[in-house]
């Protein structure tokens, strides 16, 4: 096993002497025994932009789609939200996203502190490489290490224009190592904040209550919001089945047939109502089911929602992925298909939020190269979501988290993929953190603006909390630094604030009969000024 891994096949399962033999699904995921996706080939079909697919139902029936009648909509109009769940305890703080002391990301830690985070003394923030590139890089708004694998992966997929309209924030916060029991996943709260899709409320690449590896806070659980599993293009296609009718007839003719079925059924329901005292909820359910069939035929008939058929996503000349990358049978191809499937649903308003789980991030105990390869892949998937948002001219919020983290003892991996950085030698929750990125299109104002009247204040909104000089999370810095439930609450707060709705934050938790736990002065935990008010302008 180790011989094969040393040859660079970093996607083989991880076997650690200090870890038990994997027996649960989450252990298999974090150690790379499961990928979370299977390879399928999606058909290539002409692209029709779903944003241009306006309803063509008859006016009297179109009016019945409203929430007061049948609640058949094209989504809630909230900012799309996608989270990345890196199962196993990935490196986030230090070698990828910069972290510093009380003054923010540029309040650099000690050399020993950054060494624990995998950076040798000649690569710490504050220094520059041989070409004069400062290791503390802010090209994406949020500070990344110049040689961060996340950063390199993101930049490999986004255009310079897209990069110029991104900003983000990092939250130093501890979580338990090597377990899916951390309540990291915020999607239920995002749904409660208003994110709903026209087909699904939530989607996730794993068949779990959270849609990913980590759990959700139980206080936010609602069985009606459970994510639908989507991890490949065929899953997206199968969500909307217009049947053979659209294949036999044109889309317009199929819609008219379904409308006729609705009218005939409606008249029969009316006859029954004259004979019996029919339950109003059953009545509405019967009527709306037939109306929804007509809506589906109109909305999706002849309009492929297959990610592999979207030229923005897959095209050898202009797509985010080439055909060879997307339809390859390797691990990269599977992760690209999984990412494309979730982002297709969320960015087009078919789902309100989505979770992309990526396994195998328990990569300590070996060469640094393994972590760099896997982090670069994750960065590519993050970049794909950001670039797709830009192509659709929509904002998006990405949230990245992992179960715990890891540390280095200073030993250096000088291999090509190791890049002269410190080897990851052990799990270490004290170096953990999460971060989020927000893309905002130029039509809505471009790069999100940090809160704060001075540069010093803005830096403390970009890094919410801080590390001590030795590279450990300062637990007393914020309520969420040592409480994963409150970390989730802070992410939901920031999502609501992007809509200018932070004033509703207290009420959301009061409606659940719980406290959000962030105290009265929640503004200190909000990164950005709002980019929209209420909903996203079309």
C-alpha positions as CSV (number, residue, x, y, z in Angstrom):
1,X,0.0,0.0,0.0
2,X,2.6,2.5,1.0
3,X,4.8,1.7,-2.0
4,X,2.0,2.5,-4.4
5,X,1.1,5.7,-2.6
6,X,4.8,6.8,-2.8
7,X,4.5,6.5,-6.5
8,X,2.0,9.3,-6.4
9,X,-1.4,7.5,-6.5
10,X,-2.8,9.7,-3.7
11,X,-6.3,8.5,-4.2
12,X,-5.7,5.1,-2.8
13,X,-7.3,4.6,0.7
14,X,-5.6,6.0,3.7
15,X,-4.4,3.5,6.4
16,X,-3.2,5.1,9.6
17,X,-1.7,3.1,12.5
18,X,-3.2,5.5,15.0
19,X,-6.7,5.2,13.5
20,X,-9.2,2.3,13.9
21,X,-10.1,0.1,10.9
22,X,-12.9,2.0,9.2
23,X,-16.3,0.5,9.8
24,X,-18.8,3.4,9.4
25,X,-19.7,5.3,6.1
26,X,-18.1,8.5,7.5
27,X,-14.8,6.7,8.3
28,X,-14.7,5.2,4.8
29,X,-15.3,8.6,3.3
30,X,-12.7,10.5,5.3
31,X,-10.0,7.9,4.7
32,X,-10.7,7.7,1.0
33,X,-12.2,4.2,0.7
34,X,-15.4,5.8,-0.8
35,X,-15.5,8.6,-3.3
36,X,-19.0,9.8,-2.8
37,X,-19.7,9.6,-6.5
38,X,-19.8,7.2,-9.5
39,X,-18.8,7.9,-13.0
40,X,-21.5,8.3,-15.6
41,X,-21.5,9.8,-19.1
42,X,-24.1,12.5,-19.7
43,X,-25.3,13.1,-23.2
44,X,-24.4,16.2,-25.0
45,X,-27.5,18.2,-26.1
46,X,-28.0,21.8,-27.3
47,X,-28.0,24.3,-24.4
48,X,-31.0,26.3,-23.6
49,X,-30.4,28.7,-20.7
50,X,-33.0,28.0,-18.0
51,X,-33.0,31.7,-17.1
52,X,-34.7,32.3,-20.5
53,X,-37.3,29.6,-20.1
54,X,-40.4,31.8,-19.3
55,X,-43.7,30.1,-18.4
56,X,-46.1,29.7,-21.3
57,X,-49.0,28.3,-19.4
58,X,-52.4,29.7,-20.2
59,X,-52.9,32.9,-18.2
60,X,-55.7,31.5,-16.0
61,X,-53.6,28.4,-15.1
62,X,-50.4,30.4,-14.7
63,X,-52.0,32.5,-12.0
64,X,-52.7,29.3,-10.0
65,X,-49.0,28.6,-9.7
66,X,-48.7,31.2,-6.9
67,X,-47.8,30.2,-3.3
68,X,-51.3,30.9,-2.2
69,X,-52.6,28.3,-4.6
70,X,-50.1,25.6,-5.5
71,X,-46.7,27.1,-4.6
72,X,-45.2,26.2,-7.9
73,X,-42.3,28.7,-8.3
74,X,-38.9,29.1,-10.0
75,X,-37.2,29.5,-6.6
76,X,-37.1,32.0,-3.8
77,X,-34.6,34.5,-5.4
78,X,-32.1,34.2,-2.6
79,X,-28.3,34.2,-3.1
80,X,-27.3,30.6,-4.1
81,X,-25.4,28.8,-1.3
82,X,-23.0,25.9,-1.8
83,X,-20.9,24.3,1.0
84,X,-17.8,22.0,0.6
85,X,-17.5,19.3,3.3
86,X,-13.9,18.1,3.2
87,X,-14.2,14.8,5.1
88,X,-11.3,13.7,7.3
89,X,-9.7,16.9,8.7
90,X,-8.2,19.0,5.9
91,X,-5.7,21.8,6.2
92,X,-7.6,25.1,5.8
93,X,-5.8,27.7,8.1
94,X,-2.2,28.8,7.4
95,X,-1.0,26.9,4.4
96,X,-4.2,27.7,2.5
97,X,-6.2,30.6,4.0
98,X,-4.0,33.1,5.9
99,X,-4.7,33.4,9.6
100,X,-3.2,35.9,12.0
101,X,-3.5,37.4,15.5
102,X,-6.0,39.9,16.8
103,X,-5.2,42.4,14.1
104,X,-6.5,40.0,11.3
105,X,-4.8,38.1,8.6
106,X,-1.9,40.5,8.2
107,X,-1.1,40.4,11.9
108,X,1.3,37.6,11.3
109,X,2.1,34.8,13.8
110,X,5.4,33.5,14.8
111,X,7.6,31.3,12.5
112,X,6.9,28.4,14.9
113,X,3.2,29.0,14.6
114,X,3.2,28.8,10.8
115,X,5.6,25.9,10.9
116,X,2.9,24.0,12.8
117,X,0.6,24.8,9.9
118,X,2.9,23.3,7.4
119,X,4.9,26.4,6.3
120,X,8.7,26.3,6.6
121,X,10.5,29.4,7.8
122,X,11.4,30.6,4.3
123,X,7.7,30.5,3.2
124,X,5.9,32.3,6.0
125,X,3.7,35.3,5.4
126,X,5.7,38.5,5.4
127,X,8.3,37.0,3.1
128,X,8.4,36.7,-0.7
129,X,9.4,34.0,-3.1
130,X,12.4,34.1,-5.4
131,X,10.3,35.9,-8.0
132,X,9.3,38.6,-5.7
133,X,5.7,37.3,-5.0
134,X,4.6,38.1,-1.5
135,X,3.5,34.9,0.3
136,X,0.6,36.9,1.8
137,X,-1.6,37.2,-1.3
138,X,-5.0,39.1,-1.5
139,X,-5.9,38.7,-5.1
140,X,-9.2,37.0,-4.1
141,X,-10.0,39.6,-1.5
142,X,-9.6,37.1,1.3
143,X,-5.9,36.5,2.0
144,X,-4.4,33.2,0.9
145,X,-0.9,31.9,1.0
146,X,0.6,32.6,-2.5
147,X,1.3,28.9,-3.0
148,X,-2.0,27.7,-1.4
149,X,-3.3,24.7,-3.3
150,X,-6.9,26.0,-2.8
151,X,-5.8,29.3,-4.4
152,X,-4.0,27.7,-7.3
153,X,-7.1,25.4,-7.9
154,X,-9.5,28.3,-7.8
155,X,-7.4,30.5,-10.1
156,X,-7.2,27.6,-12.6
157,X,-11.0,27.8,-13.2
158,X,-11.9,31.4,-12.8
159,X,-11.3,34.3,-15.1
160,X,-9.4,37.4,-13.9
161,X,-12.6,39.3,-14.0
162,X,-14.3,36.8,-11.8
163,X,-11.4,36.8,-9.4
164,X,-11.6,40.6,-9.1
165,X,-15.2,40.3,-7.8
166,X,-14.6,37.7,-5.1
167,X,-14.1,38.4,-1.4
168,X,-14.3,36.2,1.7
169,X,-13.7,35.7,5.4
170,X,-12.0,33.1,7.6
171,X,-13.2,31.9,11.0
172,X,-10.6,30.2,13.3
173,X,-12.6,27.6,15.1
174,X,-11.9,24.2,16.6
175,X,-13.8,21.0,15.8
176,X,-13.3,17.4,16.6
177,X,-10.9,15.4,14.5
178,X,-11.9,12.4,12.3
179,X,-15.6,12.3,13.0
180,X,-18.8,13.1,11.2
181,X,-20.4,14.0,14.5
182,X,-19.4,17.7,14.2
183,X,-22.6,19.7,13.6
184,X,-20.8,21.7,10.8
185,X,-23.5,21.7,8.1
186,X,-25.5,25.0,7.9
187,X,-27.9,24.2,5.0
188,X,-31.1,23.8,7.1
189,X,-30.5,27.2,8.5
190,X,-29.9,28.6,5.1
191,X,-33.2,27.2,4.0
192,X,-34.9,28.7,7.0
193,X,-33.4,32.0,6.0
194,X,-35.4,31.7,2.7
195,X,-33.3,29.7,0.3
196,X,-35.7,27.5,-1.6
197,X,-35.5,26.0,-5.1
198,X,-38.1,25.4,-7.8
199,X,-37.5,21.6,-7.7
200,X,-35.8,21.0,-4.3
201,X,-35.1,22.9,-1.2
202,X,-31.8,21.3,-0.5
203,X,-29.4,18.9,-2.3
204,X,-26.3,17.0,-1.2
205,X,-23.9,14.6,-2.6
206,X,-24.4,12.1,0.3
207,X,-27.5,10.3,1.4
208,X,-27.5,11.7,4.9
209,X,-29.6,14.1,6.9
210,X,-27.0,16.8,6.2
211,X,-26.3,15.9,2.6
212,X,-22.6,15.5,3.5
213,X,-20.2,14.0,5.9
214,X,-20.6,16.2,9.0
215,X,-23.9,16.5,10.8
216,X,-26.2,19.5,11.1
217,X,-27.2,21.2,14.4
218,X,-30.1,19.1,15.7
219,X,-32.0,22.3,16.7
220,X,-32.3,23.2,13.1
221,X,-33.4,19.8,11.9
222,X,-36.7,19.6,9.9
223,X,-37.5,16.3,8.1
224,X,-39.2,18.2,5.3
225,X,-35.9,19.9,4.4
226,X,-33.8,16.7,4.2
227,X,-31.5,17.1,1.2
228,X,-32.0,15.1,-2.0
229,X,-28.9,13.0,-2.9
230,X,-27.4,14.3,-6.1
231,X,-23.8,13.3,-7.0
232,X,-23.8,12.8,-10.8
233,X,-25.4,14.3,-13.9
234,X,-28.0,11.5,-14.3
235,X,-29.3,12.4,-10.8
236,X,-30.0,15.9,-12.0
237,X,-31.7,14.7,-15.2
238,X,-33.9,12.2,-13.2
239,X,-35.2,15.0,-10.9
240,X,-37.4,16.3,-13.8
241,X,-39.1,13.6,-15.9
242,X,-41.4,15.0,-18.6
243,X,-42.1,11.4,-19.8
244,X,-42.4,10.3,-23.4
245,X,-45.0,12.9,-24.2
246,X,-42.4,15.6,-24.9
247,X,-40.5,13.3,-27.1
248,X,-43.6,12.5,-29.2
249,X,-45.0,16.0,-29.3
250,X,-43.4,19.4,-29.3
251,X,-42.9,21.1,-25.9
252,X,-45.8,23.5,-26.5
253,X,-48.1,20.7,-27.7
254,X,-47.2,18.6,-24.6
255,X,-47.9,21.5,-22.4
256,X,-51.4,22.0,-24.0
257,X,-52.2,18.3,-23.5
258,X,-51.3,18.5,-19.8
259,X,-53.4,21.7,-19.5
260,X,-56.3,19.8,-21.0
261,X,-55.8,17.0,-18.6
262,X,-55.9,19.5,-15.7
263,X,-59.1,21.1,-17.0
264,X,-60.9,17.8,-17.4
265,X,-59.7,16.6,-14.0
266,X,-60.7,19.9,-12.4
267,X,-64.2,19.6,-13.8
268,X,-64.5,16.0,-12.4
269,X,-63.3,17.2,-9.0
270,X,-66.0,19.9,-9.1
271,X,-68.7,17.3,-9.8
272,X,-67.5,15.2,-6.8
273,X,-67.5,18.3,-4.6
274,X,-71.2,18.7,-5.4
275,X,-71.9,15.2,-4.1
276,X,-69.7,15.0,-1.0
277,X,-68.1,17.3,1.5
278,X,-64.6,17.0,0.1
279,X,-61.5,17.9,2.2
280,X,-60.1,21.2,1.0
281,X,-56.4,20.0,1.4
282,X,-57.1,16.9,-0.7
283,X,-58.9,19.0,-3.2
284,X,-55.9,21.3,-3.5
285,X,-53.4,18.4,-3.7
286,X,-55.3,16.8,-6.6
287,X,-55.6,20.0,-8.5
288,X,-52.0,21.1,-8.0
289,X,-50.6,17.7,-9.0
290,X,-52.1,18.0,-12.4
291,X,-51.1,21.7,-12.7
292,X,-47.5,20.8,-11.7
293,X,-47.3,18.2,-14.5
294,X,-48.3,21.0,-17.0
295,X,-45.7,23.3,-15.4
296,X,-43.0,20.7,-15.7
297,X,-43.8,20.0,-19.3
298,X,-43.5,23.7,-20.1
299,X,-40.6,24.6,-17.9
300,X,-38.3,21.6,-18.6
301,X,-39.6,19.9,-21.7
302,X,-36.9,20.2,-24.4
303,X,-34.6,22.1,-22.0
304,X,-31.8,19.9,-20.8
305,X,-30.7,20.4,-17.2
306,X,-28.0,17.8,-17.6
307,X,-24.7,19.5,-16.5
308,X,-22.9,17.7,-19.2
309,X,-25.2,19.4,-21.8
310,X,-24.5,22.9,-20.5
311,X,-21.8,24.5,-22.7
312,X,-20.9,26.9,-19.9
313,X,-19.8,23.9,-17.8
314,X,-18.5,21.4,-20.5
315,X,-17.0,22.7,-23.7
316,X,-13.5,22.2,-25.1
317,X,-13.2,25.9,-26.1
318,X,-15.2,27.9,-23.6
319,X,-16.4,25.6,-20.8
320,X,-15.2,25.5,-17.2
321,X,-14.3,21.8,-17.9
322,X,-13.1,20.2,-21.1
323,X,-14.9,17.1,-22.3
324,X,-11.8,15.0,-21.5
325,X,-11.7,16.3,-17.9
326,X,-15.4,16.0,-17.3
327,X,-16.0,12.5,-18.8
328,X,-12.7,11.0,-17.6
329,X,-13.1,7.9,-15.4
330,X,-10.6,9.1,-12.8
331,X,-11.1,10.7,-9.4
332,X,-10.8,14.2,-10.9
333,X,-13.6,13.5,-13.4
334,X,-15.9,12.1,-10.7
335,X,-15.4,15.1,-8.4
336,X,-15.9,17.5,-11.3
337,X,-19.2,15.7,-12.2
338,X,-20.4,15.8,-8.6
339,X,-19.6,19.5,-8.3
340,X,-21.2,20.4,-11.6
341,X,-24.4,18.5,-10.7
342,X,-24.8,20.4,-7.4
343,X,-23.9,23.8,-8.9
344,X,-26.2,23.3,-11.8
345,X,-29.1,22.8,-9.5
346,X,-28.3,25.6,-7.0
347,X,-27.1,28.3,-9.4
348,X,-30.1,27.9,-11.7
349,X,-32.6,28.1,-8.8
350,X,-33.6,24.4,-9.0
351,X,-32.3,23.9,-5.4
352,X,-31.9,26.6,-2.7
353,X,-28.6,25.3,-1.4
354,X,-26.3,22.3,-1.9
355,X,-23.5,20.4,-0.2
356,X,-20.5,18.9,-2.0
357,X,-18.8,16.3,0.1
358,X,-15.2,15.3,-0.9
359,X,-13.6,12.4,0.9
360,X,-10.0,11.4,1.6
361,X,-8.9,14.5,3.5
362,X,-7.5,12.7,6.5
363,X,-4.1,12.9,4.7
364,X,-1.7,13.2,7.6
365,X,1.1,10.7,8.3
366,X,2.7,10.8,4.9
367,X,4.1,13.0,2.2
368,X,2.9,16.6,2.0
369,X,2.3,15.9,-1.7
370,X,-0.9,14.1,-1.0
371,X,-2.5,17.0,0.7
372,X,-1.4,19.4,-2.0
373,X,-2.9,17.2,-4.8
374,X,-6.2,16.8,-3.0
375,X,-6.4,20.5,-1.9
376,X,-5.8,21.6,-5.5
377,X,-8.6,19.4,-6.7
378,X,-10.9,20.9,-4.1
379,X,-9.8,24.4,-5.2
380,X,-10.7,23.6,-8.8
381,X,-14.2,22.6,-7.7
382,X,-14.6,25.8,-5.7
383,X,-13.4,27.8,-8.7
384,X,-15.9,26.0,-11.0
385,X,-18.8,27.1,-8.8
386,X,-17.5,30.7,-8.7
387,X,-17.0,30.9,-12.4
388,X,-20.4,29.3,-13.2
389,X,-22.0,32.0,-11.0
390,X,-20.1,34.7,-13.0
391,X,-21.2,33.1,-16.3
392,X,-24.8,33.2,-15.1
393,X,-24.4,36.7,-13.8
394,X,-25.5,35.7,-10.3
395,X,-23.9,36.0,-6.8
396,X,-23.0,33.0,-4.8
397,X,-21.8,32.2,-1.3
398,X,-19.3,29.2,-0.9
399,X,-18.6,27.8,2.6
400,X,-15.7,25.4,3.2
401,X,-15.3,23.3,6.4
402,X,-13.7,20.1,7.6
403,X,-13.8,17.9,10.7
404,X,-10.8,19.0,12.7
405,X,-7.4,19.7,11.1
406,X,-3.8,18.6,11.3
407,X,-0.3,19.8,12.0
408,X,3.3,19.5,10.9
409,X,6.5,18.7,12.9
410,X,8.6,20.7,10.4
411,X,9.9,17.8,8.3
412,X,9.9,18.9,4.6
413,X,8.6,17.2,1.5
414,X,10.8,18.3,-1.3
415,X,9.1,16.3,-4.0
416,X,7.5,18.1,-7.0
417,X,4.0,17.9,-5.5
418,X,5.3,18.4,-2.0
419,X,6.6,21.9,-3.1
420,X,9.1,22.2,-0.2
421,X,6.4,22.4,2.5
422,X,6.0,20.7,5.8
423,X,4.7,17.2,6.0
424,X,1.4,16.6,7.8
425,X,2.2,14.4,10.7
426,X,-0.8,14.3,13.0
427,X,-4.4,15.3,13.6
428,X,-4.6,18.7,15.4
429,X,-7.9,20.4,16.1
430,X,-6.2,23.5,17.5
431,X,-5.2,24.6,13.9
432,X,-8.8,24.3,12.5
433,X,-10.9,26.9,10.8
434,X,-13.5,27.5,8.2
435,X,-13.9,30.1,5.5
436,X,-16.4,31.4,3.0
437,X,-16.1,33.2,-0.3
438,X,-18.7,35.4,-2.0
439,X,-18.8,36.3,-5.7
440,X,-20.8,39.3,-6.5
441,X,-21.3,40.3,-10.2
442,X,-20.5,43.8,-11.4
443,X,-24.1,44.6,-12.0
444,X,-24.7,44.3,-8.3
445,X,-21.7,46.3,-7.3
446,X,-18.8,43.8,-7.7
447,X,-16.4,42.6,-5.0
448,X,-18.3,42.6,-1.6
449,X,-17.2,45.4,0.8
450,X,-16.0,44.6,4.3
451,X,-17.8,46.2,7.2
452,X,-15.9,48.7,9.3
453,X,-15.0,52.3,9.0
454,X,-11.2,51.8,9.1
455,X,-8.8,49.3,7.6
456,X,-8.1,47.9,11.1
457,X,-11.8,47.3,11.7
458,X,-12.3,45.8,8.3
459,X,-9.4,43.3,8.9
460,X,-11.3,42.1,12.0
461,X,-14.4,41.5,10.0
462,X,-12.4,39.5,7.4
463,X,-10.9,37.3,10.1
464,X,-13.6,36.6,12.7
465,X,-11.6,35.5,15.7
466,X,-7.8,34.9,15.8
467,X,-4.9,32.5,16.5
468,X,-2.3,32.8,19.2
469,X,1.3,33.3,18.2
470,X,1.9,29.5,18.4
471,X,-0.7,28.8,15.7
472,X,-3.6,27.6,17.9
473,X,-7.2,28.9,17.9
474,X,-7.8,31.4,20.6
475,X,-10.9,29.9,22.2
476,X,-12.0,33.0,24.0
477,X,-11.9,35.2,20.9
478,X,-15.5,34.5,19.7
479,X,-18.4,32.3,20.8
480,X,-17.9,30.0,17.8
481,X,-14.2,29.4,18.3
482,X,-14.9,26.4,20.5
483,X,-18.5,25.6,19.6
484,X,-19.4,24.2,16.2
485,X,-23.1,24.8,16.6
486,X,-22.4,28.5,17.0
487,X,-20.0,28.4,14.0
488,X,-23.0,27.3,11.9
489,X,-25.1,30.1,13.4
490,X,-22.4,32.7,12.4
491,X,-22.5,31.4,8.8
492,X,-26.3,31.7,8.7
493,X,-25.9,35.2,10.1
494,X,-23.5,36.2,7.3
495,X,-25.8,34.7,4.7
496,X,-28.7,36.7,5.9
497,X,-26.6,39.9,6.1
498,X,-25.7,39.6,2.4
499,X,-29.4,40.2,1.8
500,X,-29.6,43.0,4.4
501,X,-31.7,40.7,6.6
502,X,-29.5,40.4,9.7
503,X,-32.3,42.2,11.6
504,X,-34.4,39.0,11.2
505,X,-31.6,36.8,12.7
506,X,-32.9,36.9,16.3
507,X,-36.4,36.2,15.2
508,X,-35.4,33.2,13.2
509,X,-34.0,31.5,16.3
510,X,-36.8,32.7,18.5
511,X,-39.3,31.0,16.2
512,X,-37.4,27.8,16.8
513,X,-37.5,28.3,20.6
514,X,-33.7,28.5,20.9
515,X,-30.9,31.1,21.3
516,X,-28.4,31.7,18.6
517,X,-25.7,32.1,21.2
518,X,-23.8,34.9,19.5
519,X,-24.8,37.6,22.0
520,X,-26.3,41.0,21.4
521,X,-23.6,42.6,19.3
522,X,-23.8,40.3,16.3
523,X,-22.4,43.0,13.9
524,X,-18.9,42.1,15.0
525,X,-19.3,38.6,13.4
526,X,-20.6,39.9,10.0
527,X,-18.0,40.2,7.3
528,X,-19.7,42.2,4.5
529,X,-22.1,44.9,3.8
530,X,-25.2,43.6,2.0
531,X,-25.0,43.0,-1.7
532,X,-28.7,42.7,-2.3
533,X,-31.9,43.7,-0.4
534,X,-34.2,40.7,0.2
535,X,-33.9,38.9,-3.2
536,X,-31.5,38.9,-6.1
537,X,-32.6,41.2,-8.9
538,X,-33.1,39.3,-12.2
